[in-house]
Amino acid sequence: MRKMPVTAVLVTIYLFYSLISAHAAAEPVNFRDLLPLVKVNLPGWGLQGEPQGQTVKTPQMTVSEVEADYVSGSKTLAIKIIDSSLGQAAYSGMGFLQGMEVDTSEETTRGTKIKDFPAVETYRSQDKEARLTILVAQRFLVALEGASFDGVQELKTVAEHLDLAKLAALAGK
């Protein structure tokens, strides 16, 4: 049985704390407005199918999520955007993760910035899995997940093709 990595435990504790202390925020953007932001022209990558999305409303919260999958040879890439009615309160601790760096035998996780937005990068060398999570406008989570990667640099390059400024502008809607 594989042990849960330290970073997963830290992030899980943080997210749980954030969710229980969250206040209601702005209504999330409908998934249809987010779809064009995950359908991007990535040199060397092919889009697999069409991007998918959904907006789910419950009495407690609303969440919109979109995803697009790409392939390049043996590499796979998923780009996701999540917007939630929990908003800023749910992600307020992302700053905490900025100063974090964890290096274990299974993975390396560290805080970084992408286009001046706070982000967290994780690489699992044995599995060749990379993940980059960006917090845009203290509201939107953008997750890039790659398989068969040699590090996170390629995800950072992909992130440069995303229109994060346009996504940030949606926060005011």
N, C-alpha and C positions, 0 to 999 in steps of 0.2 A: 504494500500500500504506500503510495507516494505521500510524503508529508506536505502539508500546506506551507508554502514559502513564507518567510517572515514578512515580506512586503505585502503579500495577500492578506495576512492577519492584520497588519497595520492599516491597510486601506479599508478592510472590512469594518474594523472598529471605528475608524474615522467616519465612513459613510453611515454606519448605524447611528453614531452620535449626531451626525448632521441631520439625518432624517427625523430623528425624534425631537430635535430642537428646531426644526424648520417651521417657518410661518408661510401662510399662503402668499403667493407672488402673482405676477402677471399671468394672464392666460397664455399658454404655449402657442407658438405659431403652428398653423395647420401643416401637416406633413407635405401637402402639395406645394407649399411655398419653399420647403427645404429640399425637395427632390432635385432641382437643377444644380444645387450646390455639391451633390455627390456624383453627378454625372459630368466628369471632367475629362479633358483630353490629356492623357498621360503618355508621353513618348515611350514606346517600347511595351506598353500595356494594352490589353484588349478588354473591353467591358464584357462581362458574362451576363447575358440577358439584360433586362431593364432594371433600373433601381426600383426598390420596393419601399413602401412606407405605411405607416398607420398612425392614427391619433386615437388614444384610448382615454375615455372619460369615466371617472367614478365619482361618487360623492366626496371622496377624500382628496383626490388629485386628478390631474390630467397630464398625459405624457404623449409627446409626438416623437416618432423615431423614423429615420430613413437609413437605407443602406444600399450600397452598390458594391459589387464584387468584380475584381479584375484578375487577369492572369497574364503572366509573362514567362514563357517556358515552364519550368517546374515551380515557379513562385506563384503564390496566391496572395491577394490583398483584398481586405474588406475596409471600406470607409463608411463610418456611421456618424450620424448627428442625432443627438438626443436633446429635447427641450422639455422641461417639466414645470408644472405649476409650483414646485417647491423652490425653484429659482435660486436666487443668491444665497438664501439660508442653507440650502443643501450643499452648496459648493464653497462656502465661506472658508473652509479649512484648506483649500487647495494651496494657499500660501504656506501652510505648514509643510506640505509635501515638497515645496520648492527647495527647501534647505536640506532635504533628506537625500541620503545616498546609502544604498545597501548593496553589498557585494557578497554573494554567497557562492557555494559550489554549483548551485543550480541556475542562478540568475543575477543580473545586475539591474538595479533600479536607481534612477536619479532624477532630480528636478532639472528642468531646462526652460527655455523660452522659444516659442515659435512665432515669428512676426510680432514680437512684444507681448504675446499672450502666454500666461503660465502653462506649463506642460510637464508631464511626467513620462519618461521613457523607460521601457523594460525590455531586456533581452535575455532569453533563455538559450544559452549556447548549445546545450546538449540536444534540444529540440529544434534549434534554429528558428525560434519564434520571436518576433519583434512586436512591440506594442508602443504606440505613442498616443497619449491622451492629452488633448488641448482644451483648456477652459476659455471660451470666447465670450467676452462682454459679461463676465460673472454670471453667465446664464446657460450657454450652450456647451455641451460636451461633444467634442469631435474625437472619435476614436479611430485610429488606423491600426489594423492588425495584419501582420504578414507572416507567412509560413515559407520555409526554405530560404531564409534571409541570413546573411553573414554578419548582421549588426543592425542598428537602428538608423544609420545614416541614410539609407535608401528611403525609409519612411519620412525622414525630415525633408528629403528632396521632393517626395510626393506632396508633402504638406505645403510646400512652396507654390504648388499649382492650385491649391484651394483658395477660393475667394473668401477669406476670413473677415475681411472688411465688410463685404456685403452681408455676411452672416451677422456680424456685430450690429449692423444697421437695422436688422430685423428685431433686435432687442427693444427698440423704441416703439414698435408697433403695438 
